[in-house]
């Protein structure tokens, strides 16, 4: 007989909102994915990143998903109903942000971080941002998110490993744990 799957336990807390004006419910679990830690997924096309996203399902409204795929396509791959989305495209359209507008992307990310108690930023295909900008600008964007956040922030990105040099990978691995799905082993500090 197969062992029973361990059920995630959730603990509910009342905490002050970031601006201190109200008490809000927050949920914390014994999930191995920890708030304040960051993760990188090396993959050619976004797939395993959605496994990681689904592990954050207990904190509705805390997630910001930045994707170059259509929102409907992303929503079919995750189990979270009320995540916020930024959809990237090569041109600015009504519900899209230009993938080359790193300043606008940064402003949207920082707006999300300031409104959330435990913000989680998911970039499901960092490769698209790198290919439409330059690698150093994108790495600077990630560093600026860490530097500008006043409290703990979780960032998870999916990227093609072939786009990064060994030096770039070492730099990212310093700030992020390498995530692999449950059937593979994760490594990190």
DRENMARFI-645355 format. One record per atom (N, C-alpha, C): x, y, z. Coordinates in pm, whole numbers, plus 50000, padded with zeros to 5 digits. Example, Ala and Ser with C-alpha at 12.3 -4.5 7.8 and 13.67 -1.06 7.14 Angstrom:
<fifis>
513194943150780 512304955050780 513204967050780 512854977550708 513674989450714 512905000350787 
</fifis>
This chain:
<fifis>
500854988250000 500005000050000 500895012450000 500565021949913 501345034249903 501115042950026 502165049850071 501985058650188 501045070150154 500315074350254 499375085350234 500155098150206 499615106050115 500265118650082 500115128250199 501205134650236 501175143950349 500325156050312 499375159150396 498495170450372 499135183150429 499115193850349 499685206450394 498805212250503 499425216550610 498695223050719 498795237950702 497675244850718 497665259350705 497345265450839 498035276250872 497825283350996 497375297450962 496305301751024 495765314950995 496215324851101 496685336451058 497115347051148 496415359951109 496175368151207 495745381851180 496965390651195 497235398351092 498415406951093 498025420851044 498785430651086 498555444251036 498925444950888 498155452650812 498495454850672 499795462950666 500405463350549 501685470450537 501585485050579 500455491450549 500345505550587 499855507150730 499545496150799 499175496250940 497745500550968 496955502150864 495605507550883 494575497050922 494845484450896 493835474150924 494485460750955 493705451851014 494165438251038 493655429650923 494515421150870 494145412550759 494505398150792 493755388750736 494055374650756 495195370550666 496115362950719 497225357550642 497315342750673 497705335050574 497845320650592 499305316750575 499785308250662 501155303450657 501095288250663 501935281650586 501905267050583 503265261250617 503295248150627 504565241250644 505135237050508 504665243450402 505115241050266 506635243650258 507395235250190 508835237450182 509215249950102 508295255250025 508525267749954 508275278850054 509295286250087 509225296150195 509155310350141 508325318350206 508275332550172 509595339050211 510055347850126 511335354550149 512475347650077 512285334950039 513275327849958 512935330249812 513925329349726 513705330949583 514165318549510 513575316449393 513785303849321 514025306649173 514865298249114 515095298948970 514865284948914 514205284448799 513925271948730 514615272848595 515555263748570 516215263348440 515425253948350 514795259748247 514015251648153 513875259548023 513745252147913 513655258647782 512315265547759 511255259447804 509925265647795 509275264747932 508485274847968 507875274848102 506985262548123 507335254548220 506555242848256 506665240448406 507875237548452 508085234748595 507815246948681 507915258848624 507635270848702 506185270648752 505285264648675 503885264148718 503675254448834 504505244048841 504485235148957 504855243149081 505865251649068 506285260249178 505185270149214 504575276449115 503495286149140 502365279649218 502025267549182 500915260649249 501205257749396 502445257749435 502785255849576 502495268349660 502235279549595 501905291949665 500395293949677 499615283849646 498155285449639 497495289449769 498155288449881 497545291750009 497545306450042 498185314649963 498265328949990 497625336749875 496305336049864 495645342649752 495885357649754 496035363049636 496215377449623 497615382249647 498525373649688 499895377749713 500755376549588 500285369149488 501105366249370 500925376349259 502045379649196 502045387349073 502755378648970 502035374848865 502595366148761 502855374748638 504115374948596 504525382548478 504815372348369 504085373448258 504155363148156 504105369248016 504765362747922 504635366747782 503585358247712 502985348947786 501865341047734 500555348147766 499525344547694 498215350347723 497765346047862 497085354947930 496635352348067 495805339648075 494935337647978 494075325747978 494905312847973 495995313047896 496865301247888 497525298448022 497955308948091 498605307248221 497585302348324 496385307948322 495365304248419 494975289548410 495105283548291 494775269248278 495845260348341 497025265848368 498135257848421 498305259148571 497585268548632 497745270648776 496395269348846 496455267448978 495235265349057 494885277549141 495445288849109 495235301049187 494225309749114 493185313749187 492115321349124 492345336349120 492995341849221 493035356449229 494435362249227 495325356349152 496655362249133 496525374349041 497455383549053 497505394948963 498415391148846 498155396948730 498905393448610 499435405948541 500605404548485 501145414248389 501475405948265 500875409548154 501125402448030 502035411147944 503115405147897 504105412247817 503925409447669 504185419447587 504125418047442 505155427447380 505395426047252 506365434747183 505825448747161 504525450547174 503935463847159 503005466447277 502785478947306 501865482447413 500445481747359 499645473547420 498235472447386 497455475147513 496175474047506 495325477547620 495695470047747 495785457047743 496055449047862 497465443447865 498365448947786 499735443847776 500725454847811 501905450747855 503015459947876 504115455947778 504745465747718 505835463247624 506975456147698 507405444847647 508445436747710 509775444347718 509935454447634 511165462347633 511135473747733 509995476047797 509835487147891 510165482548033 511445480448061 511855475248191 511485484648305 511505497548282 511115507248385 509645505748423 508785503648325 507365501648352 507135488548425 507835478148384 507715465148452 508155466548597 509265473448619 509775475648756 508765483448839 508165493848782 507175501848855 505975493348895 505505484748807 504365475948839 504745466048949 505945460648943 506405451249046 506485458249181 507065470149184 507215477349310 505855481449368 504925484949282 503555488149327 502945476049396 503135464249338 502615451749397 503285449049532 504595450449537 505335447849660 504875456949773 504625469549742 504215479049844 502805476249898 501965469849818 500595467049861 500435453749934 501415445049925 501275431449979 502185429350099 501705420850189 502475417750310 503615408050279 503325397450203 504325387650162 504275386250011 504815395849939 504695395449793 505485384149730 504885378149628 505525367649550 505475372049404 506635373449343 506745377749205 507175365649122 506375362049023 506675350748936 506915356248795 508075353348738 508345356648598 508475343348526 507435339748452 507385326148399 508285323848277 508785334448215 509695332548102 510665344348094 511635344448183 512645355048185 513405355448053 513455344347982 514155343447854 513615353647754 512295355247750 511685364847657 512115379147690 512205382247819 512635395647859 514105397747822 514925387547842 516355388347807 516515390147657 515775382547576 515935383347431 515435396647373 514575403747444 514065416547397 514795428347459 515675425747551 516495435947615 517915430247615 518765434747700 520055428047712 520135421547850 520965411547861 521065403647983 521425412248104 522365421348091 522775429548205 521625438148256 520805443548167 519655451548209 518655443148287 518435430948243 517475422148311 518015417848447 519305414748456 519895411248585 519855423148680 520055435148627 519945447348708 518525449048759 517535446248676 516135446948717 515885437848838 516365425548830 516165416148940 516865421149067 518085425949052 518805431249168 518065443249228 517535451949143 516815463849192 515545460049269 514905449249230 513725444749306 514145441349448 515215433549463 515705430049596 516105442549674 516815451649608 517325463549676 516215473049718 515165474049638 514095483649666 513045478349763 512925465349773 511915459549863 512305462250007 511355467250085 511635470650225 511555458450317 510905448150273 510775436050353 511075423950267 510765412150320 511035400050241 510155399350117 510745395350009 510025393549884 510485380349824 509555373049766 509885360549698 509825363049549 510875359149480 510925360249335 511185346249281 510425342449181 510655329649114 510675332248964 511715327448898 511845329548754 512155316448684 511715315948559 512045304848470 512865310748357 513985304248324 514875309548221 515575298048149 515885300248021 516695290647946 518125291547998 518645280548041 520005280248096 521035284447992 520775281547865 521735284647759 521905299747736 520985308047784 521105322547769 522065328747870 522435321147971 523255326448080 524675320948072 525625329448104 527005324748116 527155318048254 528265311348274 528525305248406 528555315848515 529115327248484 529195338348579 527775343148616 526905344448515 525515348648541 524775338548626 524985325648597 524325315148676 524805315348821 526105317248840 526635318048976 526035329849051 525875341048983 525275352949044 523825350249084 523045344548993 521645341549024 521525330849132 522375320749125 522335309949225 522685315149365 523385326149370 523735332049500 522495337549571 521545342849493 520335348749549 519125339549544 519205329249461 518035320749437 518375306049453 517425298649505 517545284249512 517115278449378 517835268449330 517445261849205 516275252549238 515155255049173 513955247049198 513835236149093 513515224249142 513185213049054 511915206849108 511065201349023 509815195449070 510045184549174 508985180649240 509055171049351 509775158149316 509745153949191 510395141349156 511885143149128 512375155549138 513795158349123 514275164949252 515545166249267 516095172049391 516455186749370 515995195249463 516355209449459 517685211349529 518415221649490 519635224749562 519685239849583 520375243849683 520505258049712 521105259649850 521265272149889 521835274650022 520765275550125 
</fifis>
